[in-house]
């Protein structure tokens, strides 16, 4: 992470009640910020790849890089155009979106993705919270793409601090099990999920990208971490 991005995020989120876990006070600008950070990191990488690279399979079962990008572009377009009612983000809708873009030149898919990453932030902010998960999912899928390409730090980069804050807020809003995360690469612990009475939170010790993988349901083979008080499957946010 570059120093200026880190300093800006710290300045915006420190000194507020609940700032350590990012959940008590929702920052409506955070999802758009995360999308813009990822746009600036991901799009140049995508536009530099050969056409054959987009046929590489990802951690998403049955989906290539192209499928993931088509899904991401379509989901953001739904947000931008206000088409987010019941059934907008079901597996069936996702498959239809991917199929509709099957014959598009990859440049058209990337153009739609860039537009969505640029324009969806204000709509997500105005929605009051229900669409925050879309921005987080887009960032995770960017990690899926980098992982498929063999890029280092697939689920890290400049967007990681914003993604962690958003993850804390989304898991609390969805009443996920409470978890206290001591992250190797962060100065302060991260509190995720919603407390359940007097029950102590689960405990995670490890690095932030592995924590992201656990919540996203991505493979963690070979990762070194400790998880107590919860099973891996209980943390999974995306189905």
C-alpha positions as CSV (number, residue, x, y, z in Angstrom):
1,X,0.0,0.0,0.0
2,X,1.3,3.5,-0.8
3,X,1.8,5.8,2.1
4,X,-0.6,8.5,0.9
5,X,-3.5,6.0,0.5
6,X,-2.8,4.6,4.0
7,X,-2.5,8.0,5.6
8,X,-5.8,9.2,4.0
9,X,-7.7,6.1,5.1
10,X,-6.3,6.4,8.7
11,X,-7.2,10.1,8.8
12,X,-10.7,9.4,7.7
13,X,-11.5,6.5,10.0
14,X,-9.4,7.1,13.1
15,X,-10.7,9.0,16.1
16,X,-14.3,8.0,15.6
17,X,-16.4,5.7,17.8
18,X,-16.2,2.2,16.2
19,X,-13.4,3.2,13.8
20,X,-11.3,0.2,14.9
21,X,-13.9,-2.2,13.5
22,X,-15.4,-0.1,10.7
23,X,-18.9,-1.2,11.6
24,X,-20.5,1.1,14.2
25,X,-20.6,4.1,11.8
26,X,-21.0,3.4,8.2
27,X,-19.0,5.6,5.8
28,X,-21.2,6.0,2.7
29,X,-18.2,7.0,0.6
30,X,-16.1,3.9,1.4
31,X,-17.6,1.5,-1.2
32,X,-17.1,4.0,-4.0
33,X,-13.6,4.6,-2.8
34,X,-12.8,0.9,-2.8
35,X,-14.2,0.6,-6.4
36,X,-12.1,3.5,-7.7
37,X,-8.9,2.2,-6.0
38,X,-9.6,-1.2,-7.7
39,X,-10.4,0.3,-11.0
40,X,-7.1,2.1,-11.1
41,X,-5.2,-1.0,-10.1
42,X,-7.1,-3.7,-12.1
43,X,-8.0,-2.1,-15.5
44,X,-4.4,-1.4,-16.6
45,X,-3.5,-5.0,-15.8
46,X,-6.5,-6.3,-17.8
47,X,-5.8,-4.1,-20.8
48,X,-2.2,-5.3,-20.9
49,X,-3.1,-9.1,-21.1
50,X,-3.4,-11.2,-24.2
51,X,-6.8,-12.3,-25.3
52,X,-6.0,-15.9,-24.4
53,X,-5.4,-15.0,-20.8
54,X,-9.1,-14.3,-20.3
55,X,-9.9,-18.0,-20.8
56,X,-7.9,-18.9,-17.6
57,X,-10.1,-20.5,-14.9
58,X,-10.5,-18.8,-11.6
59,X,-11.4,-20.0,-8.0
60,X,-15.1,-19.5,-8.9
61,X,-16.2,-23.0,-10.0
62,X,-16.7,-23.2,-13.8
63,X,-15.9,-19.5,-14.4
64,X,-13.0,-18.2,-16.4
65,X,-11.5,-14.7,-16.0
66,X,-13.8,-13.5,-18.7
67,X,-16.9,-14.9,-16.9
68,X,-15.9,-13.2,-13.7
69,X,-15.4,-9.9,-15.4
70,X,-18.7,-10.1,-17.3
71,X,-20.5,-10.8,-14.0
72,X,-18.7,-7.9,-12.3
73,X,-19.5,-5.5,-15.1
74,X,-23.2,-6.6,-15.2
75,X,-23.7,-6.4,-11.5
76,X,-22.3,-2.8,-11.4
77,X,-24.4,-1.8,-14.3
78,X,-27.5,-3.0,-12.4
79,X,-26.5,-0.8,-9.5
80,X,-25.9,2.2,-11.8
81,X,-29.2,1.8,-13.5
82,X,-31.1,1.1,-10.3
83,X,-32.1,-2.4,-11.2
84,X,-31.4,-3.9,-7.8
85,X,-34.7,-5.4,-6.8
86,X,-35.5,-8.9,-5.8
87,X,-33.7,-11.4,-8.0
88,X,-31.1,-9.0,-9.2
89,X,-28.1,-10.8,-7.8
90,X,-29.2,-14.4,-7.8
91,X,-27.0,-17.2,-9.3
92,X,-29.6,-17.4,-12.1
93,X,-29.3,-13.7,-12.9
94,X,-25.5,-13.9,-12.7
95,X,-25.5,-16.8,-15.3
96,X,-27.8,-14.8,-17.6
97,X,-25.6,-11.8,-17.4
98,X,-22.5,-13.8,-18.3
99,X,-24.3,-15.5,-21.2
100,X,-25.6,-12.2,-22.6
101,X,-22.0,-11.0,-22.8
102,X,-20.5,-14.2,-24.2
103,X,-20.1,-12.8,-27.8
104,X,-18.9,-9.3,-26.7
105,X,-15.3,-8.3,-27.6
106,X,-13.3,-8.3,-24.3
107,X,-12.7,-4.6,-24.8
108,X,-16.5,-4.0,-24.5
109,X,-16.6,-6.0,-21.3
110,X,-13.7,-4.0,-19.8
111,X,-15.3,-0.7,-20.9
112,X,-18.5,-1.6,-19.1
113,X,-16.6,-2.7,-16.0
114,X,-14.7,0.6,-15.9
115,X,-17.9,2.5,-16.2
116,X,-19.4,0.6,-13.4
117,X,-16.4,1.0,-11.1
118,X,-16.5,4.7,-11.8
119,X,-20.2,5.4,-11.5
120,X,-21.6,2.9,-8.9
121,X,-20.1,4.6,-5.8
122,X,-22.7,7.4,-5.4
123,X,-25.6,5.0,-5.9
124,X,-24.2,2.6,-3.3
125,X,-23.7,5.5,-0.9
126,X,-27.3,6.7,-1.3
127,X,-28.7,3.2,-0.8
128,X,-27.8,3.3,2.9
129,X,-26.0,0.0,3.3
130,X,-27.7,-2.8,1.4
131,X,-25.5,-2.5,-1.7
132,X,-22.2,-2.2,0.2
133,X,-21.7,-5.9,-0.2
134,X,-21.7,-5.4,-4.0
135,X,-18.6,-3.2,-3.8
136,X,-16.9,-5.7,-1.5
137,X,-17.7,-8.6,-3.9
138,X,-16.2,-6.7,-6.8
139,X,-13.0,-6.2,-4.9
140,X,-12.9,-9.9,-4.1
141,X,-13.5,-10.9,-7.7
142,X,-10.6,-8.6,-8.7
143,X,-8.5,-10.7,-6.4
144,X,-9.9,-13.9,-8.1
145,X,-8.7,-12.5,-11.4
146,X,-5.2,-11.6,-10.1
147,X,-5.0,-15.0,-8.5
148,X,-5.8,-16.7,-11.8
149,X,-3.1,-14.7,-13.5
150,X,-0.6,-15.6,-10.9
151,X,-0.1,-12.0,-9.7
152,X,1.4,-11.5,-6.3
153,X,-0.8,-10.1,-3.5
154,X,-4.0,-11.1,-5.2
155,X,-6.3,-10.2,-2.3
156,X,-4.1,-7.3,-1.1
157,X,-2.9,-4.1,-2.7
158,X,-4.0,-0.4,-2.1
159,X,-7.6,-1.4,-1.6
160,X,-7.0,-3.8,1.3
161,X,-7.5,-1.3,4.2
162,X,-10.8,0.0,2.7
163,X,-11.9,-3.6,2.0
164,X,-11.2,-4.6,5.6
165,X,-13.3,-1.7,6.9
166,X,-16.1,-2.6,4.5
167,X,-15.9,-6.2,5.5
168,X,-16.3,-5.3,9.1
169,X,-19.4,-3.2,8.3
170,X,-21.0,-5.8,6.0
171,X,-20.5,-8.7,8.5
172,X,-22.0,-6.7,11.3
173,X,-25.0,-5.6,9.2
174,X,-25.6,-9.2,8.2
175,X,-25.1,-10.4,11.8
176,X,-22.3,-12.8,11.1
177,X,-20.6,-14.4,14.1
178,X,-18.4,-12.0,16.1
179,X,-14.7,-12.3,15.4
180,X,-11.7,-10.6,16.8
181,X,-8.9,-10.6,14.2
182,X,-5.3,-9.9,15.2
183,X,-3.7,-9.2,11.8
184,X,0.0,-9.6,11.2
185,X,0.1,-6.6,8.9
186,X,-2.2,-4.2,10.8
187,X,-1.5,-2.2,13.9
188,X,-5.0,-2.5,15.4
189,X,-7.2,-5.6,15.8
190,X,-10.2,-5.8,13.5
191,X,-13.7,-6.6,15.0
192,X,-16.0,-8.3,12.6
193,X,-19.6,-9.6,12.8
194,X,-22.2,-8.9,15.5
195,X,-21.8,-9.7,19.2
196,X,-24.1,-12.4,20.5
197,X,-25.0,-11.5,24.1
198,X,-22.1,-12.3,26.5
199,X,-20.6,-14.9,24.2
200,X,-16.9,-14.2,23.5
201,X,-16.0,-13.5,19.9
202,X,-14.1,-16.0,17.8
203,X,-10.4,-15.3,17.4
204,X,-8.3,-15.1,14.2
205,X,-4.6,-14.7,14.1
206,X,-2.9,-14.4,10.7
207,X,-2.5,-12.1,7.7
208,X,-5.3,-9.9,6.2
209,X,-5.4,-11.6,2.7
210,X,-6.0,-15.0,4.3
211,X,-8.8,-13.5,6.4
212,X,-10.4,-12.1,3.2
213,X,-10.1,-15.5,1.6
214,X,-11.9,-17.2,4.5
215,X,-14.8,-14.7,4.4
216,X,-14.9,-15.0,0.6
217,X,-14.9,-18.8,0.6
218,X,-11.6,-18.9,-1.4
219,X,-8.9,-21.6,-1.0
220,X,-6.5,-21.1,1.9
221,X,-4.3,-24.2,1.3
222,X,-0.9,-23.6,2.7
223,X,-1.8,-20.4,4.6
224,X,-0.6,-20.1,8.1
225,X,-3.3,-18.9,10.5
226,X,-5.2,-19.7,13.7
227,X,-9.0,-19.7,14.0
228,X,-10.6,-20.5,17.3
229,X,-14.3,-20.4,18.3
230,X,-15.7,-20.6,14.8
231,X,-15.5,-23.0,11.8
232,X,-14.3,-21.7,8.4
233,X,-17.7,-22.3,6.9
234,X,-19.4,-20.0,9.5
235,X,-17.3,-17.1,8.3
236,X,-18.2,-17.4,4.6
237,X,-20.0,-14.3,3.4
238,X,-20.4,-15.1,-0.3
239,X,-22.2,-18.2,-1.5
